[in-house]
Amino acid sequence: MSTRIEVDDLGLVYGSTRALDGLSFTIDGPGIYGLLGRNGSGKTSLLSVLAGFRKATEGRVRLDGEPVFENERNTQRICLIRETGDTVDHDWPEDKVRHALDFAARTRPYWDESYAARLVDLFRLPLRTSVTALSRGQRAGLAVILGLASRAPVTLFDEAYLGLDAPSRYAFYDELLADFMSHPRTVVVSTHLIEEVSRLFEQVLIIDHGRLLLHEDVEAMRARGASITGPAEEVDRLVTGLPVLSEQRLGRTKSVTVFGELGEQHREAARQRDLELGPVSLQDLFVHLTTGGAEQPGPLPGLGQQPRHGGDA
Amino acid sequence: MTVSATRTARSVSGEIAREVLDGELRRKVLSVRDMVVLWVVYLAVVALIGFVLWFWATPGSMWESALSVVKVFGLVLGIYLTAVYLPLYVCHGYTRWRFLARAAGFCLVFSVVVGALLAAGYLVELVAFRALGWRVELSEQHLFTASTQVHLLLAEYVPLVATYIVVGAMLGAAFYRTVVLGLALIPVALVLLVGPQAVLGVGQFGPLPLPGIDLAPSGTLTALLLTTAAASVLIAAVVTAAIARDIPIRTKSG
């Protein structure tokens, strides 16, 4: 299902806090996109505006050329899932899991009931239990089911699956990928578990202090740095003068991640010294960009604000 | 009126009509069947209390004394509508306007059904009292003077129930938006609730000393009650819409 999300000079201010500041990007779906940022960087604010939960203070958000806020043609096509699934917390006496699913079935135009039933089995959710009596993990499971089975053309997960245990998280990743392959749509996943989820992402958006730091294809991002592994002395000699993102050492073996593309001279030197070269991890790159690497918030010089393909660049 | 305002008014009234017919909010919040069940249970509780009190004295109208609980129920349900169900529906893809129009349809049905059930309660009480050889004695002034005046019972209770639920919706929206706004609107809510009751002289309120108007049960009193209740409902509805039209949906942390 092809969709185009355009965010143009978006600003959001709460009281004296500027949560979003001049954000602009375009996402041309279908695809799975990662939204990364440190705590308080504006991820939840951005997703809230994208879904029409909040009105932007400045700028605009458009889905397929039309505004989102208070436009039912678009709000019905967007599903934002937050940690608890925004379901029936106080809805006594209709606060059981099955009520939450029935309600979603009535209100979500693309809801797939049989898929929801299969996911209930997968995440072992008790249908007759009150939502408030669920454990944190079970609530996260419910949230994930509400998001996946909504089959909304634009599905946004705001760290919805954080409460899941590791096996359930991996089940969610597998399910998301499988369902995306059979029902392509635009999925945005906001996360702190970068390494765990990064295999799913086609593109990544990194925001910091409410501004877009980077919007790029994952493969292009990984090529923005390199990991070099081998005997410690040889590795140290090779990376002298290069910006080092992280280091790990085990006995005499050392692995160093450097920022920036390795030139042919360095590659040749690595081959001669029998050092192993690999792509940079997304998490190392993220840490670098959002701590010391990017002194000024805003699009990084030399890093594309829009992806090289798939977007409108 | 501009073309877009006309279109908005049409779509809002269409949504109210759809709610009256298909009852999406009634299915979620409180169905007519649930209202009837609650009425039966409440009637039984009031009868039980009346039976206990009978050991001390022949009670007056128990149903009349018991109705303040129903008003509070209407107020709380109104608060729930905007503080709990508005965010829930917006999270599930409704626009705020569509929900508010649906909520208006819900309030309309709730007021008519509950108003009718309250009137029916007087009739049940009348039958029971007659069987026991008692007289139903009303302690407060009403539009009606006997429990058999069904049209006046409806004319009194439907607008009063509507006032309570719509004012509740106003408070719910205000407190959901900010606690300060909610607190600031409490005096306004009190005025809107007291106004129609002061006309009648219910409880500690009124009757209002209106020069030249006889506030004994009459057509004038009925018209005055309907006018003040309609004004309260209208003001509360407009304030609710103004607060909720762009209300931010909170995250769990606030």
Interface residues (C-beta under 8 A of the other chain):
Chain A: T44 S48 G52 F53 R54 K55 F69 E70 N71 E72 T75 Q76 R77 I78 C79 L80 R82 E83 T84 D86 T87 V88 D89 H90 D91 E94 F103 A104 R106 T107 R108 P109 A152
Chain B: E24 R27 K28 Y80 V84 P87 L88 Y89 V90 C91 H92 G93 Y94 T95 R96 W97 R98 R245 D246 P248 I249 T251 K252
